[in-house]
Amino acid sequence: MSRVQSTSAATPIDLSVQEHGEPAASAHSRRFEPVDPDRIEFEDLQPTGAPGRDGTTNVETGHLTFHGGKVLRSPDLVPVYVGAYWQTLQGKRDRVHNDAAMAALVKDPGQTGIWKEYGAGSGTASPSKVLAGVTHRDWSKQDVEALIEAQVRAGNLDASDPERVFTLVLPPGATLRDGEASSTAGLGGFHGNVTARDGHPVYYAVVVYSQRTGDRVNGIDFTGTPIDNVTITESHEITEAVTDPDVGLAIQTGDPNYLGWYDDTTPLRRRDGTAVLDSFGRPMRGKGEIGDIPVLNAELEGDSALESAWGWRYGFAFQTEWSNRDGKAELEPGEG
């Protein structure tokens, strides 16, 4: 999917797919519908009752399929910090940490080693930008894309590199919405694209300054430290932007041919082997993008704190990503 959310869900099995998983027609003949994190409540996914007729199962599965779309072979990352907070003393410290983390991410032989499994390559990190004059606090997807389009038109963001990804980092307290999903209910970020004047896509990701304040959490509090929460979410979104950059076009047009690497085949099953059903009572199939699979699997395993979905690399907190080759979520290829 194009967003990271701690209450993920998957798409229902398409009616063109037979019971045993063999497509009745070409996969590209159907309309792509994105994962909808709000379709079900996650507590409904948790194992309950006695084992089903299928017996026990390992829910930590997934399989990304290449749909013929683009992957980024030499991505260039530009962190973009939104709001005056990033010019405060603490904001500057957070910027330095995040800039260093993102520069490490695009060269990390572990993380980019997973990218290479899917035909993508290691990248570069260009100098970050601060948009201190932006005071907006409640961000919708439309607001995010309008800001990017305006900054590109004004020349403040250089979109000349077709594989550049702008990662917008919101300030503390700013909320984010994508349809019905909200950062006040577990949304950490999402990625997508807008169209430049010459017609080429401009790729972006946006992440929340995830923070717990009393009993309230804005975003996803992985570690208890906001800037580490930022780098975990940002690594998720960047990796998805690299391996499935045009998911936004797939959503907009309904054409799955725009997808890069996406899992729309893995059945969702509880530990007792029974199928997870959507609100219409249909079995659910598909775990989304490379970063969605570890998050969904963690939740299915009962790890609601997502402790199994991230780790440390060179002093920075990054999310684990799914490897088809190794059949698991990991921080580097072949990790034990």
C-alpha positions as CSV (number, residue, x, y, z in Angstrom):
1,M,0.0,0.0,0.0
2,S,1.0,3.6,-0.3
3,R,1.0,4.2,3.5
4,V,2.3,2.8,6.7
5,Q,-0.4,2.2,9.3
6,S,-0.3,0.1,12.4
7,T,-3.8,-1.2,11.8
8,S,-3.2,-2.6,8.3
9,A,-5.6,-4.7,6.3
10,A,-5.6,-6.2,2.8
11,T,-7.7,-6.4,-0.2
12,P,-10.5,-9.0,-0.6
13,I,-9.9,-11.9,-2.9
14,D,-10.8,-10.8,-6.4
15,L,-13.8,-12.6,-7.9
16,S,-11.7,-13.6,-10.9
17,V,-9.5,-15.7,-8.6
18,Q,-10.5,-19.2,-8.0
19,E,-10.6,-20.9,-4.6
20,H,-7.2,-22.6,-5.0
21,G,-5.6,-19.3,-6.0
22,E,-5.3,-19.8,-9.8
23,P,-6.5,-16.8,-11.7
24,A,-9.5,-17.3,-13.9
25,A,-8.3,-14.5,-16.2
26,S,-5.2,-12.4,-16.6
27,A,-4.3,-10.5,-13.4
28,H,-3.9,-7.4,-15.5
29,S,-7.6,-7.6,-16.7
30,R,-8.9,-6.6,-13.3
31,R,-9.0,-3.2,-11.7
32,F,-6.5,-2.5,-9.0
33,E,-7.9,-1.5,-5.6
34,P,-5.5,-0.4,-2.9
35,V,-5.3,-1.9,0.5
36,D,-7.8,-0.3,2.8
37,P,-6.5,0.0,6.4
38,D,-9.9,1.0,7.7
39,R,-11.9,-1.9,6.3
40,I,-11.5,-4.0,9.4
41,E,-10.5,-3.5,13.0
42,F,-7.2,-5.2,13.7
43,E,-8.3,-6.9,16.9
44,D,-10.6,-9.0,14.7
45,L,-7.5,-10.5,13.1
46,Q,-6.1,-11.9,16.3
47,P,-6.2,-15.7,16.9
48,T,-9.2,-16.7,18.9
49,G,-10.8,-20.0,19.8
50,A,-9.8,-23.5,18.9
51,P,-7.7,-24.4,15.9
52,G,-9.7,-24.5,12.6
53,R,-10.0,-27.4,10.2
54,D,-6.9,-26.3,8.3
55,G,-4.7,-26.7,11.4
56,T,-2.1,-24.3,12.6
57,T,-0.3,-22.0,10.2
58,N,2.6,-19.6,10.0
59,V,1.2,-16.1,9.5
60,E,4.6,-14.7,8.8
61,T,4.4,-15.2,5.1
62,G,4.2,-13.0,2.0
63,H,5.2,-12.8,-1.6
64,L,5.8,-9.8,-3.7
65,T,4.9,-10.1,-7.4
66,F,6.3,-7.9,-10.1
67,H,3.4,-6.3,-12.1
68,G,5.5,-4.7,-14.8
69,G,5.7,-1.2,-13.4
70,K,8.7,0.9,-12.5
71,V,11.4,0.5,-9.9
72,L,14.0,3.2,-9.1
73,R,17.5,2.0,-10.1
74,S,19.4,5.1,-8.7
75,P,17.1,7.0,-6.4
76,D,18.0,10.4,-5.0
77,L,16.6,11.3,-1.7
78,V,15.8,14.8,-0.5
79,P,14.4,15.3,3.0
80,V,12.1,18.2,3.2
81,Y,11.2,19.6,6.7
82,V,7.9,21.4,7.0
83,G,7.4,24.2,9.6
84,A,9.3,26.5,11.9
85,Y,10.0,23.7,14.4
86,W,12.9,22.6,12.3
87,Q,14.7,25.8,12.9
88,T,14.5,25.5,16.7
89,L,17.5,24.0,18.6
90,Q,15.8,20.6,19.1
91,G,14.5,20.8,15.5
92,K,18.0,21.3,14.2
93,R,19.2,18.3,16.2
94,D,16.4,16.2,14.8
95,R,17.3,17.3,11.3
96,V,21.0,16.4,11.7
97,H,20.0,13.0,12.9
98,N,17.5,12.4,10.2
99,D,19.7,13.7,7.4
100,A,22.5,11.3,8.5
101,A,20.0,8.4,8.8
102,M,18.7,8.9,5.3
103,A,22.2,9.3,3.8
104,A,23.1,6.0,5.5
105,L,19.9,4.3,4.3
106,V,20.5,4.9,0.6
107,K,24.0,3.4,0.9
108,D,23.4,0.8,3.5
109,P,24.4,-2.6,1.9
110,G,21.8,-4.3,4.1
111,Q,18.8,-2.2,3.2
112,T,19.8,-1.6,-0.4
113,G,20.8,-5.2,-0.7
114,I,17.1,-6.0,-0.2
115,W,16.2,-3.3,-2.8
116,K,18.6,-5.0,-5.3
117,E,16.6,-8.3,-5.0
118,Y,13.8,-6.4,-6.7
119,G,15.9,-4.7,-9.4
120,A,16.4,-1.4,-7.6
121,G,19.8,0.1,-6.8
122,S,21.5,2.0,-4.1
123,G,21.1,5.8,-4.2
124,T,22.2,9.2,-3.2
125,A,21.0,11.8,-0.7
126,S,20.9,15.5,-1.8
127,P,20.9,18.4,0.7
128,S,17.7,18.7,2.7
129,K,15.3,21.6,2.5
130,V,13.4,23.5,5.3
131,L,10.0,25.0,4.5
132,A,9.9,27.1,7.7
133,G,7.1,29.4,6.5
134,V,4.6,26.6,6.1
135,T,2.2,26.8,9.1
136,H,-0.5,24.3,8.1
137,R,-1.1,21.7,10.9
138,D,-3.8,19.3,9.7
139,W,-2.6,17.7,6.5
140,S,-4.7,15.7,4.0
141,K,-3.2,13.9,1.0
142,Q,-4.5,16.7,-1.2
143,D,-2.7,19.3,1.0
144,V,0.6,17.4,0.8
145,E,0.4,17.1,-3.0
146,A,-0.6,20.8,-3.4
147,L,2.4,21.8,-1.4
148,I,4.8,19.7,-3.5
149,E,3.3,21.0,-6.7
150,A,3.6,24.6,-5.5
151,Q,7.2,24.2,-4.3
152,V,8.2,22.5,-7.6
153,R,6.6,25.3,-9.7
154,A,8.3,27.9,-7.5
155,G,11.7,26.3,-8.1
156,N,12.2,25.5,-4.4
157,L,12.2,21.8,-5.1
158,D,14.3,20.6,-8.0
159,A,12.3,17.8,-9.8
160,S,14.7,17.5,-12.7
161,D,15.9,14.1,-11.6
162,P,13.2,11.6,-12.6
163,E,14.2,9.3,-9.7
164,R,14.3,11.9,-7.0
165,V,12.1,11.3,-4.0
166,F,11.1,14.2,-1.7
167,T,10.4,13.0,1.8
168,L,8.3,15.6,3.7
169,V,8.7,15.3,7.5
170,L,5.9,17.1,9.4
171,P,6.6,18.9,12.7
172,P,5.5,17.8,16.2
173,G,1.7,17.9,16.6
174,A,0.9,18.1,12.9
175,T,-1.7,15.5,11.9
176,L,-1.9,13.6,8.6
177,R,-4.9,12.1,6.8
178,D,-5.3,9.9,3.8
179,G,-9.0,9.3,3.2
180,E,-10.4,7.9,6.4
181,A,-7.0,7.0,7.7
182,S,-5.6,9.4,10.3
183,S,-2.3,9.8,12.2
184,T,-4.5,10.1,15.4
185,A,-5.5,6.5,14.7
186,G,-2.2,4.9,13.7
187,L,-1.3,6.4,10.3
188,G,2.5,7.0,10.1
189,G,2.9,8.1,6.5
190,F,2.4,7.3,2.9
191,H,4.0,7.8,-0.5
192,G,2.8,8.7,-4.0
193,N,3.5,11.1,-6.8
194,V,2.3,14.3,-8.5
195,T,2.8,15.2,-12.1
196,A,5.4,17.8,-13.2
197,R,4.6,20.4,-15.9
198,D,6.5,18.3,-18.5
199,G,4.4,15.2,-17.6
200,H,6.9,13.2,-15.6
201,P,6.0,11.9,-12.1
202,V,7.5,13.7,-9.1
203,Y,7.8,11.1,-6.3
204,Y,7.2,12.0,-2.6
205,A,6.7,10.5,0.8
206,V,5.3,12.2,3.9
207,V,5.9,11.1,7.4
208,V,4.4,12.1,10.8
209,Y,6.6,13.3,13.7
210,S,5.3,10.2,15.6
211,Q,5.0,11.0,19.3
212,R,3.2,9.9,22.4
213,T,1.8,12.6,24.6
214,G,0.1,11.2,27.7
215,D,-2.4,8.7,26.5
216,R,-2.5,10.1,22.9
217,V,-0.3,9.0,20.1
218,N,0.1,10.9,16.8
219,G,1.5,8.5,14.2
220,I,3.2,5.3,15.4
221,D,5.3,5.2,18.5
222,F,7.7,2.3,17.8
223,T,10.5,3.3,20.2
224,G,9.3,6.1,22.5
225,T,11.8,8.5,20.8
226,P,10.1,10.6,18.1
227,I,13.1,11.0,15.8
228,D,13.6,7.2,15.8
229,N,10.0,6.8,14.9
230,V,10.5,9.2,12.0
231,T,13.5,7.3,10.6
232,I,11.6,3.9,10.9
233,T,8.6,5.3,9.1
234,E,10.7,7.1,6.5
235,S,12.7,4.0,5.7
236,H,9.5,2.2,5.1
237,E,8.2,4.8,2.8
238,I,11.4,5.3,0.9
239,T,11.8,1.5,0.3
240,E,8.3,1.3,-1.0
241,A,8.9,4.4,-3.2
242,V,11.9,2.6,-4.7
243,T,10.3,-0.7,-5.3
244,D,6.7,0.5,-6.2
245,P,7.0,4.1,-7.1
246,D,3.9,4.4,-9.3
247,V,1.4,2.9,-6.9
248,G,-0.3,6.3,-6.8
249,L,-1.0,6.0,-10.6
250,A,-2.3,2.5,-10.1
251,I,-4.7,3.8,-7.4
252,Q,-5.7,6.8,-9.6
253,T,-6.3,4.8,-12.8
254,G,-7.2,1.3,-11.4
255,D,-4.5,-0.1,-13.7
256,P,-2.3,-2.8,-11.9
257,N,0.2,-2.5,-14.7
258,Y,1.6,0.6,-13.0
259,L,2.5,-1.5,-9.9
260,G,6.1,-2.5,-9.3
261,W,6.5,-5.1,-6.6
262,Y,3.2,-5.7,-4.7
263,D,1.7,-8.6,-2.8
264,D,-1.9,-9.1,-3.9
265,T,-1.9,-12.9,-3.6
266,T,-1.0,-14.1,-0.1
267,P,-4.2,-15.2,1.8
268,L,-4.6,-13.7,5.3
269,R,-5.0,-16.4,7.9
270,R,-4.9,-16.5,11.6
271,R,-2.6,-18.8,13.6
272,D,-5.4,-21.3,13.8
273,G,-5.5,-21.5,10.0
274,T,-8.9,-19.8,9.6
275,A,-9.2,-17.1,6.9
276,V,-9.5,-13.4,7.8
277,L,-12.7,-12.0,6.4
278,D,-13.5,-8.4,5.3
279,S,-16.6,-6.6,6.4
280,F,-18.5,-8.3,3.6
281,G,-17.6,-11.7,4.8
282,R,-15.1,-12.4,2.0
283,P,-11.6,-14.0,2.5
284,M,-8.9,-11.4,2.3
285,R,-5.8,-11.8,0.1
286,G,-2.8,-9.6,-0.4
287,K,-0.4,-7.9,2.1
288,G,0.6,-4.9,0.1
289,E,4.0,-3.4,-0.5
290,I,7.5,-4.4,0.7
291,G,7.2,-2.5,4.0
292,D,3.6,-3.5,4.6
293,I,4.2,-7.2,4.9
294,P,6.4,-7.0,8.1
295,V,3.9,-4.6,9.8
296,L,0.9,-6.8,8.9
297,N,2.7,-10.0,10.0
298,A,3.7,-8.4,13.3
299,E,0.1,-7.5,14.0
300,L,-1.2,-10.9,13.0
301,E,1.4,-12.5,15.3
302,G,0.0,-10.4,18.2
303,D,2.9,-7.9,18.2
304,S,0.7,-4.8,18.5
305,A,3.8,-2.7,19.5
306,L,5.5,-3.7,16.3
307,E,8.7,-4.5,18.1
308,S,9.5,-7.2,15.5
309,A,9.2,-4.8,12.6
310,W,12.3,-2.6,13.1
311,G,15.9,-2.7,14.2
312,W,19.2,-0.8,14.4
313,R,21.6,-0.2,11.5
314,Y,24.8,1.8,12.3
315,G,23.0,3.6,15.1
316,F,19.9,4.4,13.2
317,A,16.4,2.9,13.5
318,F,15.0,1.4,10.3
319,Q,12.1,-0.8,9.5
320,T,12.6,-4.4,8.4
321,E,11.6,-5.1,4.8
322,W,10.2,-8.2,3.1
323,S,12.6,-10.5,1.2
324,N,11.0,-13.0,-1.2
325,R,14.4,-14.8,-1.5
326,D,14.8,-15.3,2.2
327,G,11.0,-15.6,2.9
328,K,11.1,-13.2,5.9
329,A,11.3,-9.6,7.0
330,E,14.9,-8.5,7.7
331,L,17.3,-5.6,7.9
332,E,19.8,-7.2,5.5
333,P,19.8,-10.0,3.0
334,G,20.5,-13.4,4.5
335,E,20.3,-12.1,8.0
336,G,20.1,-14.9,10.6
